[in-house]
């Protein structure tokens, strides 16, 4: 199984670098994510743009086996950088063999369980949301704007939303053996973001609902696939999908995470000073060569800015 990462540098440079404690912490997270995963998956691949390849490969020296700069097309096409998930979706859509995609803030201390590696589709965990909660999955407002402004959505989304389904899949990791399904899902998700009819919807909503399009729509596509493939069972989310954790609560329970050999520096964890210090100490200890490359680059950057 190929391990892949994606990095569209433009959203990071414009907005999302602020989520990290420092640039150094961000670089060290990349080093640890790759360094640990390549112990289990020797076939590693980075899908990025030209600036991302320059940073991660040329300057930091991260030893990906393959480097694909096809995300440069997003820059050439003027893709909206607030839709950061376009980088991930483009990476999923480009795969032609079984894979696991890891976010750069995910560390695999152990290989994935055999049940995941053999699954048609897998993800980090199943999660449910309340329609009244507008903090993460703003599904109702999204659908209202689509209906009022004549936006376009695939049939998979319409059917899922009409049943008031409130399940999504956390994509800290995502992958599987059913590459055709994953490519189809990712291509449709890209179409949602870039469809001309939806430009007016994004202007109304202002906020770009990245995880709604990535994680909620993945559940919608799985349900549609379950309906098409008789014999997959009656639960719309269990057939063909395996999760590393049963729920978000399990995923962020320290004991469960330790058993799985899995760390995800999600949300505020990226900015936590104590976690940043632990991350630095771990990379220095277990991947000294990668640590020295990151430290040298950061020192040069500071010197150049002086």
Secondary structure, 3 states (H helix, E strand, C coil): CEEEEEECHHHHHHCHHHHCCCHHHHHHHHHHHHHHHHHHCCCEEEEECHHHHHHHHHHCCCCCCEEECCCHHHHHCCCCCCCCHHHHHHHHHCCCCCEEEECCCEEECCCCCHHHHCCCEEEEEEEECCCCCCCCCCHHHHHHHHHHHCCCCCHHHHHHHHCCCCEEEEEEEEEECCHHHHHHHHHHHHHHHHCHHHHHHHHHHCCCCHHHHHHHHHHHHHHHHHHHCCCCCCCCCCCCEEEEECCHHHHCCHHHHHHHCEEECCHHHHHCHHHHHHHHHHHHHHCHHHHHHHHHHHHHHHHHHC
